[in-house]
Amino acid sequence: MNAVEHRAALLRYLRRRLSDSHTAEDLAQEAFVRLLAKPRTVTHSQAYLFQIASNLVYELRGRERRAVVCFDSRITEAMAERVHGHTSEPGETLDRRKLLETMLGRLPPLYAKILVMKKRDGLSLEEIALTLGISIHTAKKYLFLAVTRCRASRRARP
């Protein structure tokens, strides 16, 4: 098998299925690693490589769908107070908590999970990537998208 021959076709295949070219490159790399880890000889290496890539995309989407977002309401209140720079009345705190819960609920589960892990738990991008089984680049990108969407949602609020 000539890896150079199959790399370009595999990347095109993955990019059509994924919105992120970096994730496509990560999955292509993983597909080659899995192919090379096979102890036996594969007769149709390109077909086998594409099957591995297809399985990797399926696994990635499954992890994204199953991602559960959990957050502590006490920390949410503290974050809301810190953002506004003052301690608020109980009703105001409740409104802020509901706003934060609403904003997190509108995010894709993996985006929200990464945001919570970064802001609440104080984890680094490397720790988040390792915990979730994604690349550091993907963790950074999803964190950026989560923050961007939250800011846009906050600006659109009346």
Beta strands, then each sheet from edge to edge (+ up, - down):
end
